[in-house]
Amino acid sequence: MLKKILYKTFMTVPVVGLSVAIFTGCQTQAQAGSSEKAISDKELSYRKAPLTVNTAPPPIEFPKAPPGQAKRFARSYENAPPLIPHSVEGLLPITKNNNACLGCHDPKVAKSVGATPISPTHFIDFDKLIKGKIVKLNKLDPARYNCSQCHVPQANAKPLVQNTFKPDYRNPETKKKTVLYKNVMEGVY
């Protein structure tokens, strides 16, 4: 009997707490909305249509310039993965047996072909890093093999909603390149 009462009590408290949090959050949101214009679901949509309507998204112009001839965008924030400034036609998809990016961006050849070398962070065993050890690898970490997982083609696309984010670079050199390999353990321990 006591077990049943305790179970009901412990199950009821979180539900009541969650209900209060949701109600309070909704009230706060409603109050905030009274002084600011609410953003409609159509304004948040890239397609400018509700999800229930099947429409094609607007076209985006991706770079057509071949590697080495495109203008690079600045990084979005310190140590952010750089965007791909050149056309990726014929370079994707990256598969287990084929990664065309390595042909130019491998640090052994990058300088000779005028490409940005792969960051030293991509040659660190992050499984060991979790255990507090920095282990440098002689080859690309397999977890970093799929470049397009983090690096995407840059495009002149307008933001969906107003964004006032301004990156804060502690070091001016990080606007153009990463220094994460120097401070990869920052804030970990």
C-alpha positions in Angstrom: 0.0 0.0 0.0 2.8 2.4 1.0 4.6 1.5 -2.2 1.5 2.4 -4.3 1.1 5.8 -2.5 4.8 6.6 -3.0 4.7 5.6 -6.6 1.7 7.8 -7.3 3.3 10.7 -5.5 6.6 10.4 -7.4 4.8 10.0 -10.7 2.4 12.9 -10.1 5.0 15.5 -9.0 6.9 15.6 -12.3 3.7 15.7 -14.3 2.4 18.7 -12.3 5.8 20.3 -12.4 5.9 19.9 -16.2 2.4 21.2 -16.6 3.3 24.3 -14.5 6.5 24.8 -16.6 4.6 24.6 -19.9 1.8 26.9 -18.7 4.3 29.4 -17.3 6.4 29.2 -20.5 3.3 29.8 -22.6 2.4 32.8 -20.6 5.9 34.2 -20.8 5.9 33.5 -24.5 2.5 35.3 -24.9 3.7 38.2 -22.9 6.9 38.4 -25.0 4.8 38.2 -28.1 2.8 41.2 -27.1 5.7 43.6 -27.6 7.3 41.8 -30.5 5.9 40.6 -33.8 5.3 36.9 -33.9 6.9 34.9 -36.7 4.4 32.9 -38.7 5.0 29.3 -39.7 5.3 30.5 -43.3 8.1 33.0 -42.4 10.0 30.2 -40.7 9.7 27.9 -43.7 12.4 27.9 -46.3 9.7 27.1 -48.9 7.4 30.0 -47.6 4.6 27.5 -47.4 3.0 25.3 -44.6 4.4 21.7 -44.3 1.1 20.4 -45.5 1.5 22.0 -48.9 3.8 20.2 -51.3 5.9 23.0 -53.0 9.4 23.1 -54.3 11.9 25.2 -52.4 13.3 28.3 -54.1 16.5 27.7 -56.1 19.9 28.4 -54.5 22.9 29.4 -56.4 25.9 27.2 -55.4 29.4 28.0 -56.5 30.3 27.1 -60.1 33.9 28.2 -59.9 36.4 25.3 -60.0 38.7 24.7 -57.0 41.2 27.4 -56.5 39.2 30.1 -58.2 36.4 30.9 -55.9 36.1 33.6 -53.3 35.9 32.2 -49.7 33.3 33.3 -47.1 34.6 34.1 -43.6 34.1 31.4 -41.0 30.8 31.7 -39.1 32.5 31.7 -35.7 35.8 30.8 -34.2 37.0 27.3 -35.2 33.8 26.7 -37.3 34.2 24.3 -40.2 35.0 26.3 -43.3 32.4 26.3 -46.1 33.4 24.7 -49.4 34.0 27.7 -51.8 34.2 25.7 -55.0 31.9 23.5 -57.0 31.4 20.0 -55.6 30.0 18.6 -58.9 31.7 15.2 -59.5 33.2 15.2 -56.0 30.2 13.9 -54.1 29.1 11.5 -52.7 32.0 10.6 -50.5 32.1 6.9 -49.9 34.1 4.5 -47.8 36.4 3.9 -50.8 36.4 7.3 -52.5 37.0 10.7 -51.0 38.0 13.2 -53.8 38.6 15.9 -51.2 41.8 14.2 -50.1 43.3 14.6 -53.6 43.9 18.3 -53.0 43.4 18.9 -49.3 45.6 16.2 -47.9 48.4 18.1 -46.0 51.0 16.2 -48.0 49.8 17.8 -51.3 47.7 20.8 -50.3 50.5 23.4 -50.4 51.7 22.3 -53.8 48.3 22.6 -55.4 47.3 25.8 -53.5 44.6 24.2 -51.5 43.7 24.6 -47.8 45.2 21.6 -45.9 43.0 19.4 -43.7 43.1 20.7 -40.2 45.4 18.9 -37.7 42.3 18.2 -35.6 41.3 15.7 -38.2 44.4 13.7 -37.3 43.6 13.3 -33.6 42.0 10.2 -32.2 38.9 11.7 -30.5 38.1 8.4 -28.7 41.3 8.7 -26.8 40.7 12.4 -26.3 37.6 11.6 -24.3 39.9 9.7 -21.9 42.1 12.8 -21.6 44.9 11.8 -23.9 45.8 13.6 -27.1 46.8 10.9 -29.6 48.0 12.1 -33.0 47.4 9.8 -36.0 49.5 9.4 -39.1 46.4 9.3 -41.2 43.0 10.9 -41.3 40.8 9.8 -38.3 38.1 7.5 -39.9 35.5 9.6 -38.0 36.5 12.6 -40.1 36.5 10.8 -43.5 33.1 12.1 -44.6 34.0 15.8 -45.2 30.5 16.8 -46.3 29.2 15.9 -42.8 30.5 19.2 -41.5 31.7 21.1 -44.6 29.0 22.3 -47.0 29.1 24.3 -50.2 28.7 28.1 -49.6 25.8 29.9 -51.2 24.5 33.4 -51.2 21.2 32.5 -49.5 19.2 35.0 -47.4 18.7 34.0 -43.7 15.2 32.7 -43.0 14.8 34.9 -40.0 16.6 38.0 -38.8 19.9 37.0 -37.1 21.9 39.4 -34.9 24.6 36.9 -34.1 28.1 38.4 -34.3 31.1 36.0 -33.9 33.7 36.9 -31.3 37.1 35.9 -32.4 39.6 35.8 -29.6 42.4 35.7 -32.1 42.1 37.5 -35.5 43.9 34.5 -37.2 40.8 32.3 -36.4 38.7 34.2 -38.9 40.6 32.4 -41.7 41.8 29.2 -40.1 41.3 27.0 -37.1 43.5 26.8 -34.0 41.4 24.2 -32.4 44.3 21.7 -32.5 46.2 24.1 -30.2 43.4 24.3 -27.6 41.4 21.1 -28.3 41.2 20.3 -24.6 39.9 23.8 -23.7 37.0 23.5 -21.2 37.1 19.7 -21.1 38.6 19.2 -17.7 
